[in-house]
Amino acid sequence: MRKSSWIILTVMALMLVVGCKPSIPKGIISPGDMEDILYDYHLARAMSNYVVNNDSREFNETMYFQAMLKKHDVTEAEFDSSLVYYYSRADQFAEIYRNVTKRLSEEAVDLGASVGEIGKYSSLSLSGDTANIWNDATALMLLPRPGYNHVQYETKVDTAFKKGDSFQFNIMANFLFKSGKKDATLYLAVCYENDSISTHVTHCTNSGIATVRVPACDEQKVKNIRTFIYLAPSDENEGNLLFMDQIQLIRFHKKKGESNDVSSTPASTTERVSMMQFKP
């Protein structure tokens, strides 16, 4: 009798736990299905980008998008409603997008793509001549509306930093834009002990790796590093977002006999903005 009572109580407890688990509202796409849809969405966008003519590209984007919805047997209204639902659940949406990004990266490698800058530094630790010193969230999401379209961080330095260090800020960008202009600005500023600042910026307008780099300064030690990401506002922001994953800030120690430009990133990816005296 005791054994049967214990079994009954266990079953009731399990039913209570399952019953309390939050469920997806009716009409909202489940996380697993949303992952599959977003995966196909980004594949469709990649295929449409091969078209040179802008008018043809816009037509292809619409055609691929409608084909993707038909494949998954969802309506555009259901897709839009699901995006709104997951917007308010950033942690859950970030997890979905991490899985999407992983699948897209694996697909690209299987098709013969190189690992790329981010993959090259993915296994770095906080120490060593080449180190990933990023200590904040490695994934985040921005919406193209004021209050939700920018983030900024400050990285403190320690005794591991040296004169001649150079820095590289990397993100893997995934735009989910049904319409409107895609434009994210990556800003990297290195402040030195004499209060001079080396500031560099680059614009990201398509999904993929975005990088901004600050070359070495042999004369001064670094005081702090500031990073800023800004997504341009859009009047058509419903259903638009920028998801960033694999965020890294790489520090390169200068080796003996090495030039100041130690990064393999082409100089054309960054724009030198200023080298000035900072006055509080």
Order of alpha helices (4+ residues) and beta strands (2+ residues): alpha-alpha-alpha-alpha-alpha-alpha-beta-beta-beta-beta-beta-beta-beta-beta-beta-beta
